[in-house]
Amino acid sequence: MNASQQHLLDTYRAARRAEAAPPAPGTHTLRTAHEIRGWYRFRAVVTAPADRGAGGGVGGGWFAGRLAGWFAGRFAGRLAGRL
């Protein structure tokens, strides 16, 4: 079952129970990306340089670069007026 099918099932279930419908898949993806970036920036400030280890600091390194590249490629058109 993919995300769209799960969303339709959850929407149907919420309607049967007279509850609020769940948000569509991907609705909060951009907000989550900003929160992750903020968390890494916060950790870079509060973590001592000796405790950061190899990888360019807490906010840098392989994973942060891959994550930033993925979001930049996926949402390049959508982010034009929002940032």
PAZAPA-4460 file (N, C-alpha, C; in steps of 0.05 Angstrom, whole numbers, plus 32768, in hexadecimal, padded with zeros to 4 digits):
% residues 83
    n_x    n_y    n_z   ca_x   ca_y   ca_z    c_x    c_y    c_z   seq   type   mol
   8011   7FE9   8000   8000   8000   8000   8012   8019   8000     1      M     A
   800D   802B   7FED   801D   8043   7FEC   8011   8059   7FFD     2      N     A
   801E   8070   7FFE   8015   8086   800F   7FFA   8091   8007     3      A     A
   7FF4   8092   7FED   7FDB   809C   7FE4   7FC4   808A   7FEC     4      S     A
   7FC8   8070   7FE9   7FB3   805C   7FF1   7FAF   805D   800F     5      Q     A
   7FC4   805F   801F   7FC1   8061   803C   7FB2   807B   8043     6      Q     A
   7FB8   8091   8035   7FAA   80AA   803B   7F8C   80A7   8035     7      H     A
   7F85   809A   801F   7F69   8097   8018   7F5B   8085   802D     8      L     A
   7F68   8070   8036   7F5D   805F   804B   7F59   806E   8065     9      L     A
   7F6D   807E   806D   7F6B   808E   8086   7F55   80A3   8083    10      D     A
   7F52   80AF   806C   7F3D   80C3   8068   7F22   80B6   806A    11      T     A
   7F1F   809F   805E   7F05   8090   8060   7EFF   8089   807D    12      Y     A
   7F13   807F   808B   7F0F   8077   80A7   7F08   8090   80B8    13      R     A
   7F15   80A6   80B3   7F0F   80BF   80C2   7EF2   80C8   80BD    14      A     A
   7EEA   80C6   80A4   7ECF   80CF   809D   7EBA   80BD   80AA    15      A     A
   7EBF   80A3   80AC   7EAD   8090   80B9   7EAB   8095   80D7    16      R     A
   7EC1   809F   80E2   7EC1   80A4   80FF   7EBB   80C1   8106    17      R     A
   7EB4   80D1   80F2   7EAF   80EE   80F6   7EC6   80FC   8103    18      A     A
   7EDE   80F6   80F9   7EF7   8103   8103   7F02   8114   80EC    19      E     A
   7F15   8124   80F3   7F22   8135   80DF   7F33   8124   80CC    20      A     A
   7F34   812B   80B3   7F44   811C   80A0   7F61   8121   80A4    21      A     A
   7F72   810D   809F   7F8F   8111   80A3   7F9A   8122   808C    22      P     A
   7FB1   812E   8090   7FBE   813E   807B   7FC7   812C   8064    23      P     A
   7FC7   8138   804C   7FD0   8129   8035   7FEE   8122   8037    24      A     A
   7FF7   810C   802A   8013   8105   802C   8025   811B   8020    25      P     A
   803A   8122   802E   804D   8136   8025   8045   8153   802D    26      G     A
   8030   8156   803C   8027   8171   8044   803C   817E   8056    27      T     A
   8047   8170   8069   805A   817B   807C   8077   8176   8076    28      H     A
   807D   816D   805E   8098   8166   8057   80AB   817E   8058    29      T     A
   80A2   8194   804E   80B3   81AC   804D   80B8   81B6   806A    30      L     A
   80A4   81B6   807A   80A7   81BE   8096   80BB   81AC   80A5    31      R     A
   80B8   8192   80A0   80CA   817E   80AC   80E7   8183   80A4    32      T     A
   80EB   818A   808A   8106   818F   8081   8112   81A8   808F    33      A     A
   8102   81BC   8093   810C   81D4   80A1   8112   81CD   80BE    34      H     A
   8102   81BD   80CB   8107   81B5   80E7   8120   81A5   80E9    35      E     A
   8125   8193   80D6   813E   8183   80D7   8156   8195   80D4    36      I     A
   8154   81A8   80C1   816A   81BA   80BD   816F   81CB   80D6    37      R     A
   815A   81D4   80E2   815C   81E4   80FB   8169   81D4   8111    38      G     A
   8161   81BA   8113   816C   81A9   8128   818A   81A6   8124    39      W     A
   8193   81A1   810B   81B0   819E   8106   81BF   81B8   810C    40      Y     A
   81B3   81CF   8105   81C0   81E8   810B   81C2   81EC   812A    41      R     A
   81AD   81E5   8138   81AD   81E7   8155   81C3   81D5   8161    42      F     A
   81C4   81BC   8157   81D8   81AA   8162   81F4   81B3   815C    43      R     A
   81F8   81C0   8145   8213   81CA   813E   821C   81E0   8151    44      A     A
   8208   81EF   815C   820F   8205   816E   8214   81FB   818A    45      V     A
   8205   81E7   8194   8207   81DF   81B0   821B   81C8   81B4    46      V     A
   8224   81BC   819E   8237   81A5   81A1   8254   81B0   81A0    47      T     A
   8264   81A7   81B2   8280   81AF   81B3   828E   81A5   819A    48      A     A
   82A1   81B4   818F   82AF   81AC   8177   82BD   8190   817A    49      P     A
   82C7   818A   8191   82D5   8171   8196   82C1   8159   8195    50      A     A
   82A8   815E   819B   8294   8149   819C   8286   8145   8181    51      D     A
   828B   8155   816E   827D   8153   8154   8287   813C   8143    52      R     A
   829F   8133   8147   82A9   811D   8138   82B0   8124   811B    53      G     A
   82B7   8110   810B   82BE   8115   80EF   82A4   8118   80DF    54      A     A
   82A5   8128   80CB   828E   812C   80BA   8287   8149   80B8    55      G     A
   8297   815B   80C1   8292   8177   80BE   8280   8184   80D2    56      G     A
   827B   8177   80E9   826A   8182   80FD   824F   8174   80FC    57      G     A
   823E   817B   8110   8224   816E   8112   8212   8175   80FB    58      V     A
   8213   818E   80F2   8202   8197   80DC   820C   8191   80C1    59      G     A
   8224   8186   80BE   822F   8180   80A4   8232   8162   80A0    60      G     A
   8243   815B   808E   8248   813F   8089   8238   8133   8073    61      G     A
   823A   811A   8070   822F   810C   8059   8210   810D   805A    62      W     A
   8204   8106   8070   81E6   8104   8071   81D9   811F   806D    63      F     A
   81E3   8134   807A   81D7   814E   8077   81D9   8158   805A    64      A     A
   81EF   8153   804D   81F3   815A   8031   81E0   814B   801F    65      G     A
   81DC   8131   8024   81CA   8121   8014   81AD   812A   8018    66      R     A
   81A6   8130   8031   818B   8139   8038   8185   8154   802B    67      L     A
   8197   8166   802D   8193   8180   8021   8191   817E   8002    68      A     A
   81A2   816E   7FF6   81A0   816A   7FD9   8186   815D   7FD1    69      G     A
   817C   814A   7FE0   8163   813D   7FD9   814C   8151   7FDA    70      W     A
   814B   8161   7FF0   8135   8174   7FF2   8137   818A   7FDD    71      F     A
   8150   8192   7FD7   8153   81A7   7FC3   814A   819E   7FA8    72      A     A
   8150   8185   7FA1   8148   817A   7F87   812A   8175   7F86    73      G     A
   811F   816C   7F9B   8103   8165   7F9B   80F0   817C   7F9C    74      R     A
   80F7   8191   7FAB   80E6   81A8   7FAF   80F0   81C2   7FA3    75      F     A
   8101   81C0   7F8F   810C   81D9   7F83   80F7   81EB   7F78    76      A     A
   80E3   81E1   7F6A   80CF   81F2   7F5F   80BB   81FC   7F73    77      G     A
   80B6   81ED   7F88   80A2   81F5   7F9C   80AD   820A   7FB0    78      R     A
   80C7   820C   7FB2   80D3   821D   7FC7   80D8   8239   7FBD    79      L     A
   80D1   8240   7FA4   80D8   8259   7F98   80D1   8271   7FA9    80      A     A
   80B8   8273   7FB3   80B0   828A   7FC2   80AD   8286   7FE0    81      G     A
   80B4   826F   7FEA   80AF   8269   8006   80C7   826D   8019    82      R     A
   80DF   826D   800F   80F6   826F   8020   8101   828A   8022    83      L     A
***
